[in-house]
Amino acid sequence: MDSTEIWWLIIPIILLPVFFAMGWFAARVDMKTVLKHAKKVPAGFYVSLDALVDKNTGKAVHNLTEVIDQQQGSYDLSLTLGKLYRQRGENDKAIAMHKALLDSPDTVGEKRERVLYELGLNYQSAGLVDRAEHIFLELQDGNMNKQARQVLLNIYEQDRDWEKAVNEAQQLAHNEQTYQFEIAQFYCEIAQTALFKSDFQAAREHIAAALDANKKCTRANMILGDIEQKQGNFQAAIDAYSAIEKQNHAYLSMIGERLYDAYDALGKPQDGLNVLIGYMKTFPELDLVQVIYDKSLLLNGEEKANQIAIDLIRAKPDLNGMYRLLGFQMSDLNPQWKADADMMRSVIGRQLQKAVMYRCRNCHFKSQVYFWHCPACNKWETFTPNKIEV
């Protein structure tokens, strides 16, 4: 081995401490830079952050405003302050903050789109829906496309503009979330309106679109049954209503009387009654007792109607059933007990109004009225189809 080769082996060893020193120096420079910037963060920023943790938005807004004044404007902090104003219901201040940020020469590209998005939310919160819609439509071709379409979908749902809602949902659809469930409900809303206007052809077309979007859409078959019923196609109405059993049997409570009426129109009222009794025996949680009692009273008389209803209640007793059971049994009680039974029934009746309701499975909003679209969380078909004790 000559001297040249020996030097090539020795040089890296000699330079190793130099490389180590350079790395150490670079790390020290970075740490000094970090510490230097950390010291520049105003104390008011941390006070504002602490206030947000404590949910004291008023204090947070005050301190954040001071920080922005000290910093002579800051994109991120100004954006956040505007959102805080909106959260507090101070929409005019939120709009002014974000409009001022929009006028800044530094607010370009993605930054501008983000400010526009927040400004649109401000307008929506302030009830200026037309202005909000204009902004979100403008954002559909940029990086905020998805977020803008989601807000537009919400706007169209609130405005009951179902055709536009269908279009936005279709544009938003992707592998992870297809929006087919919501699209089916939108078509049902359109079909319901067409049915109300007796435009049966349009109603049928939209129901077909709803079932094409979601084959398990029980509401679509309910409306289809109503269409057939109004047009005198009673067997077709029975078929549509009966299809709900395979989709989701819990919704059979909502079409019990209509199903019976279709059988009655065909001259088969007893068959219709037997179908309802069969549903109750198979699915005791259904709320069909009153319909069964009323129809049985017409067909078979009070004694048999009472017995059928009592047997169904005993199969799955609950508060609602006890209320009805007392009513059925009142006529057989002696006068001494009748007054007490009537008092107990009144007490149960008052409790029923407070404790037995429809409830949203998503947000637990409670109501005596059934909603397909929850007014609290805006989710579709989340209400229990039968009233429950809450």
C-alpha positions as CSV (number, residue, x, y, z in Angstrom):
1,M,0.0,0.0,0.0
2,D,1.6,3.3,-1.1
3,S,1.4,6.6,0.8
4,T,-1.5,8.0,-1.3
5,E,-3.8,5.2,-0.3
6,I,-2.9,5.6,3.3
7,W,-3.8,9.3,3.2
8,W,-7.2,8.5,1.7
9,L,-7.9,6.3,4.7
10,I,-6.7,8.8,7.3
11,I,-8.4,11.9,5.9
12,P,-12.1,10.9,6.9
13,I,-10.9,10.0,10.4
14,I,-9.2,13.4,10.8
15,L,-12.3,15.3,9.5
16,L,-14.8,13.4,11.7
17,P,-14.5,15.9,14.6
18,V,-15.0,18.7,12.1
19,F,-18.3,17.2,10.8
20,F,-19.5,16.6,14.4
21,A,-18.7,20.2,15.3
22,M,-20.6,21.5,12.3
23,G,-23.7,19.4,13.2
24,W,-23.6,20.6,16.8
25,F,-23.3,24.2,15.7
26,A,-26.2,23.9,13.2
27,A,-28.4,22.4,15.9
28,R,-27.5,25.2,18.3
29,V,-28.4,27.8,15.6
30,D,-31.8,26.2,15.0
31,M,-32.6,26.1,18.8
32,K,-31.6,29.7,19.2
33,T,-34.0,30.6,16.3
34,V,-36.8,28.7,17.8
35,L,-36.3,30.3,21.2
36,K,-36.0,33.7,19.6
37,H,-39.4,33.3,17.9
38,A,-41.0,31.8,21.0
39,K,-40.0,34.9,23.0
40,K,-41.7,37.0,20.3
41,V,-45.2,35.4,20.9
42,P,-47.2,38.1,22.8
43,A,-48.4,37.2,26.3
44,G,-52.0,38.1,25.2
45,F,-52.0,35.2,22.8
46,Y,-51.6,32.7,25.6
47,V,-54.2,34.5,27.7
48,S,-56.6,34.3,24.8
49,L,-55.9,30.6,24.3
50,D,-56.4,30.0,28.0
51,A,-59.8,31.9,27.8
52,L,-60.8,29.6,24.9
53,V,-60.1,26.5,27.0
54,D,-62.3,28.0,29.7
55,K,-65.0,28.7,27.1
56,N,-64.7,32.4,27.8
57,T,-65.1,33.7,24.3
58,G,-65.5,37.3,25.3
59,K,-62.1,37.4,27.0
60,A,-60.6,35.5,24.2
61,V,-61.8,38.0,21.6
62,H,-60.6,40.9,23.6
63,N,-57.1,39.6,24.1
64,L,-56.8,38.3,20.5
65,T,-57.8,41.7,19.2
66,E,-54.9,43.3,21.2
67,V,-52.5,40.7,19.8
68,I,-53.5,41.5,16.2
69,D,-53.1,45.2,16.9
70,Q,-49.6,44.6,18.3
71,Q,-48.7,42.4,15.3
72,Q,-50.0,44.9,12.9
73,G,-52.3,42.4,11.4
74,S,-51.9,38.6,11.0
75,Y,-53.7,36.4,8.5
76,D,-54.1,33.4,10.8
77,L,-55.1,35.3,13.9
78,S,-57.5,37.6,12.0
79,L,-59.1,34.6,10.4
80,T,-59.6,33.0,13.8
81,L,-60.9,36.2,15.4
82,G,-63.5,36.5,12.7
83,K,-64.6,32.9,13.4
84,L,-64.8,33.7,17.1
85,Y,-67.0,36.7,16.4
86,R,-69.3,34.4,14.3
87,Q,-69.4,31.9,17.1
88,R,-70.5,34.6,19.5
89,G,-73.3,35.7,17.1
90,E,-71.5,39.0,16.3
91,N,-71.9,38.4,12.6
92,D,-71.4,42.0,11.6
93,K,-68.0,42.1,13.2
94,A,-67.1,38.7,11.7
95,I,-68.1,40.0,8.2
96,A,-66.1,43.2,8.7
97,M,-63.0,41.3,9.9
98,H,-63.0,38.8,7.0
99,K,-63.8,41.5,4.4
100,A,-60.8,43.6,5.6
101,L,-58.6,40.5,5.4
102,L,-59.9,39.9,1.9
103,D,-58.8,43.4,0.9
104,S,-55.2,42.7,2.0
105,P,-52.7,42.5,-0.9
106,D,-51.2,39.4,0.8
107,T,-54.4,37.5,0.7
108,V,-54.1,35.6,-2.5
109,G,-54.5,32.0,-3.8
110,E,-55.5,29.5,-1.2
111,K,-55.5,32.2,1.5
112,R,-58.1,34.1,-0.4
113,E,-60.3,31.0,-0.9
114,R,-60.1,30.3,2.9
115,V,-61.2,33.8,3.7
116,L,-64.0,33.7,1.2
117,Y,-65.2,30.4,2.7
118,E,-65.3,32.0,6.2
119,L,-67.1,35.0,4.8
120,G,-69.7,32.8,3.3
121,L,-70.3,31.1,6.6
122,N,-70.6,34.6,8.2
123,Y,-73.3,35.5,5.7
124,Q,-75.1,32.2,6.2
125,S,-75.0,32.7,10.0
126,A,-76.4,36.2,9.6
127,G,-79.3,34.9,7.4
128,L,-77.9,36.5,4.2
129,V,-78.3,33.1,2.4
130,D,-78.2,34.6,-1.2
131,R,-74.8,36.2,-0.5
132,A,-73.5,33.0,1.1
133,E,-74.7,30.9,-1.8
134,H,-73.0,33.2,-4.3
135,I,-69.7,32.8,-2.5
136,F,-69.9,29.0,-2.2
137,L,-70.8,28.7,-5.9
138,E,-67.7,30.7,-6.7
139,L,-65.6,28.4,-4.5
140,Q,-66.7,25.2,-6.3
141,D,-63.9,25.4,-8.8
142,G,-61.1,25.8,-6.3
143,N,-59.3,24.0,-3.5
144,M,-62.4,24.6,-1.1
145,N,-64.6,22.7,-3.5
146,K,-65.7,20.0,-1.1
147,Q,-66.3,22.3,1.9
148,A,-68.2,24.7,-0.3
149,R,-70.5,22.0,-1.7
150,Q,-71.2,20.6,1.8
151,V,-72.4,24.0,2.9
152,L,-74.4,24.5,-0.2
153,L,-76.0,21.1,0.4
154,N,-77.0,22.3,3.9
155,I,-78.4,25.6,2.5
156,Y,-80.5,23.8,-0.1
157,E,-81.9,21.4,2.5
158,Q,-82.9,24.3,4.7
159,D,-84.5,26.1,1.7
160,R,-86.2,22.8,0.7
161,D,-84.7,23.2,-2.8
162,W,-84.5,19.5,-3.3
163,E,-83.4,19.5,-7.0
164,K,-80.3,21.5,-6.2
165,A,-79.7,19.3,-3.1
166,V,-79.7,16.2,-5.3
167,N,-77.2,17.8,-7.6
168,E,-74.8,18.8,-4.8
169,A,-75.1,15.4,-3.1
170,Q,-74.2,13.7,-6.4
171,Q,-71.2,16.0,-6.9
172,L,-70.0,15.2,-3.3
173,A,-70.5,11.5,-3.7
174,H,-67.3,9.3,-3.5
175,N,-66.4,5.8,-2.5
176,E,-66.4,6.5,1.3
177,Q,-69.6,8.5,1.3
178,T,-72.0,8.0,-1.6
179,Y,-74.9,10.2,-0.2
180,Q,-77.3,7.7,-1.7
181,F,-79.3,7.6,1.6
182,E,-79.8,11.4,1.5
183,I,-80.4,11.5,-2.3
184,A,-83.3,9.0,-1.8
185,Q,-84.9,11.3,0.8
186,F,-84.5,14.3,-1.5
187,Y,-86.4,12.4,-4.3
188,C,-89.1,11.4,-1.7
189,E,-89.5,15.1,-0.8
190,I,-90.0,16.0,-4.5
191,A,-92.4,13.0,-5.0
192,Q,-94.4,14.1,-1.9
193,T,-94.9,17.5,-3.4
194,A,-95.9,16.1,-6.8
195,L,-98.4,13.8,-5.1
196,F,-99.9,16.7,-3.2
197,K,-100.4,18.4,-6.6
198,S,-101.9,15.1,-8.0
199,D,-99.1,15.0,-10.5
200,F,-98.9,11.2,-10.3
201,Q,-96.6,10.7,-13.2
202,A,-93.9,13.0,-11.7
203,A,-94.4,11.4,-8.3
204,R,-93.8,7.9,-9.7
205,E,-90.7,9.0,-11.6
206,H,-89.2,10.5,-8.4
207,I,-90.1,7.5,-6.3
208,A,-88.4,5.3,-8.9
209,A,-85.3,7.5,-8.6
210,A,-85.4,7.3,-4.8
211,L,-85.5,3.5,-4.8
212,D,-82.8,3.4,-7.4
213,A,-80.6,5.5,-5.1
214,N,-81.6,3.4,-2.0
215,K,-83.5,0.1,-2.4
216,K,-84.2,0.1,1.4
217,C,-85.9,3.5,1.5
218,T,-89.1,2.7,3.4
219,R,-90.4,6.2,2.8
220,A,-90.4,5.6,-1.0
221,N,-92.7,2.6,-0.7
222,M,-95.0,4.5,1.7
223,I,-95.4,7.3,-0.9
224,L,-95.7,4.7,-3.7
225,G,-98.5,3.0,-1.8
226,D,-100.2,6.4,-1.4
227,I,-99.9,7.0,-5.2
228,E,-101.5,3.7,-6.0
229,Q,-104.2,4.2,-3.4
230,K,-105.2,7.6,-4.8
231,Q,-105.3,6.1,-8.3
232,G,-107.5,3.2,-7.2
233,N,-104.8,0.6,-7.7
234,F,-105.4,-1.0,-4.3
235,Q,-103.6,-4.3,-4.8
236,A,-100.5,-2.4,-6.0
237,A,-100.9,-0.2,-2.9
238,I,-100.9,-3.3,-0.7
239,D,-97.8,-4.6,-2.5
240,A,-96.0,-1.3,-1.9
241,Y,-96.9,-1.1,1.7
242,S,-96.1,-4.7,2.4
243,A,-92.6,-4.3,0.9
244,I,-91.8,-2.2,3.9
245,E,-91.7,-5.4,6.0
246,K,-88.5,-6.6,4.2
247,Q,-86.9,-3.1,4.2
248,N,-87.4,-2.2,7.8
249,H,-90.4,-3.7,9.7
250,A,-90.3,-1.0,12.4
251,Y,-91.9,1.4,9.9
252,L,-95.0,-0.8,9.5
253,S,-96.7,1.2,12.3
254,M,-96.7,4.2,10.0
255,I,-98.8,2.6,7.3
256,G,-101.0,0.3,9.3
257,E,-104.3,2.1,8.7
258,R,-103.5,2.8,5.1
259,L,-102.8,-0.9,4.5
260,Y,-106.1,-1.8,6.1
261,D,-107.9,0.8,3.9
262,A,-106.4,-0.8,0.8
263,Y,-107.7,-4.2,1.8
264,D,-111.1,-2.7,2.7
265,A,-111.3,-1.1,-0.8
266,L,-110.9,-4.5,-2.3
267,G,-113.7,-5.8,-0.2
268,K,-111.3,-7.8,2.1
269,P,-111.3,-5.9,5.4
270,Q,-110.9,-9.0,7.6
271,D,-107.8,-10.0,5.6
272,G,-106.4,-6.5,6.2
273,L,-107.1,-6.8,10.0
274,N,-105.5,-10.3,10.1
275,V,-102.4,-8.9,8.4
276,L,-102.1,-6.2,11.0
277,I,-102.6,-8.7,13.9
278,G,-99.9,-10.9,12.3
279,Y,-97.5,-8.0,12.2
280,M,-98.1,-7.2,15.9
281,K,-97.6,-10.8,16.9
282,T,-94.4,-11.1,14.9
283,F,-93.1,-7.6,15.8
284,P,-94.5,-6.7,19.3
285,E,-92.7,-3.4,19.3
286,L,-95.0,-2.0,16.6
287,D,-97.6,0.6,17.6
288,L,-100.6,-0.9,15.9
289,V,-102.9,-1.7,18.8
290,Q,-105.2,1.3,18.4
291,V,-105.7,0.7,14.7
292,I,-106.4,-3.0,15.2
293,Y,-108.9,-2.2,18.0
294,D,-110.7,0.4,15.9
295,K,-111.0,-1.8,12.9
296,S,-111.9,-4.9,14.9
297,L,-114.6,-2.9,16.7
298,L,-116.2,-2.2,13.3
299,L,-115.9,-5.8,12.0
300,N,-116.4,-7.9,15.1
301,G,-117.9,-5.9,17.9
302,E,-116.6,-4.5,21.2
303,E,-116.1,-7.8,23.1
304,K,-113.9,-9.4,20.5
305,A,-112.1,-6.1,19.8
306,N,-111.3,-5.7,23.5
307,Q,-110.0,-9.2,23.8
308,I,-107.7,-9.0,20.7
309,A,-106.2,-5.7,21.9
310,I,-105.7,-7.0,25.5
311,D,-103.9,-10.1,24.2
312,L,-101.6,-8.0,22.1
313,I,-100.8,-5.6,25.0
314,R,-100.1,-8.5,27.4
315,A,-97.6,-9.9,24.9
316,K,-95.4,-6.8,25.3
317,P,-96.7,-4.5,28.1
318,D,-95.5,-0.9,28.3
319,L,-96.8,2.5,29.5
320,N,-98.8,3.1,26.4
321,G,-100.3,-0.4,26.5
322,M,-101.3,0.1,30.2
323,Y,-103.1,3.3,29.3
324,R,-105.1,1.5,26.6
325,L,-105.6,-1.6,28.7
326,L,-107.3,0.5,31.4
327,G,-109.5,2.0,28.8
328,F,-110.6,-1.4,27.4
329,Q,-111.3,-2.7,30.9
330,M,-113.3,0.3,32.2
331,S,-116.6,-1.0,31.1
332,D,-116.2,-4.2,33.1
333,L,-115.3,-2.6,36.4
334,N,-117.8,-2.1,39.2
335,P,-118.7,1.6,39.9
336,Q,-116.6,1.5,43.2
337,W,-113.4,0.8,41.2
338,K,-114.3,2.7,38.0
339,A,-113.5,6.1,39.4
340,D,-110.1,5.0,40.7
341,A,-109.3,3.3,37.4
342,D,-110.2,6.5,35.6
343,M,-108.0,8.5,37.9
344,M,-105.1,6.1,37.3
345,R,-105.6,6.3,33.5
346,S,-105.5,10.1,33.6
347,V,-102.2,10.0,35.6
348,I,-100.7,7.6,33.0
349,G,-102.0,9.7,30.2
350,R,-100.2,12.8,31.5
351,Q,-97.0,10.8,32.0
352,L,-97.4,9.5,28.4
353,Q,-97.3,13.0,27.0
354,K,-94.0,13.7,28.9
355,A,-92.3,10.3,28.7
356,V,-93.3,8.6,25.4
357,M,-92.0,10.3,22.3
358,Y,-90.2,9.9,19.0
359,R,-86.5,10.4,19.5
360,C,-83.6,11.0,17.2
361,R,-81.1,8.2,17.4
362,N,-78.3,10.6,16.4
363,C,-78.7,13.6,18.7
364,H,-81.5,12.4,21.0
365,F,-83.8,15.3,20.1
366,K,-87.4,14.4,21.4
367,S,-90.7,15.2,19.8
368,Q,-94.4,14.2,19.9
369,V,-94.3,14.6,16.1
370,Y,-92.4,12.3,13.7
371,F,-89.7,14.0,11.4
372,W,-88.0,12.4,8.5
373,H,-85.4,15.1,8.8
374,C,-84.3,15.9,12.3
375,P,-84.7,19.6,13.0
376,A,-81.9,19.5,15.6
377,C,-79.0,17.7,13.9
378,N,-80.2,17.7,10.2
379,K,-79.8,13.9,9.8
380,W,-82.2,11.9,7.7
381,E,-84.4,9.1,9.0
382,T,-82.9,9.0,12.4
383,F,-86.2,9.3,14.4
384,T,-87.5,6.1,16.0
385,P,-90.5,5.1,13.9
386,N,-92.4,4.1,17.0
387,K,-92.7,6.3,20.1
388,I,-90.5,5.1,23.0
389,E,-90.2,5.8,26.7
390,V,-87.5,8.5,27.1
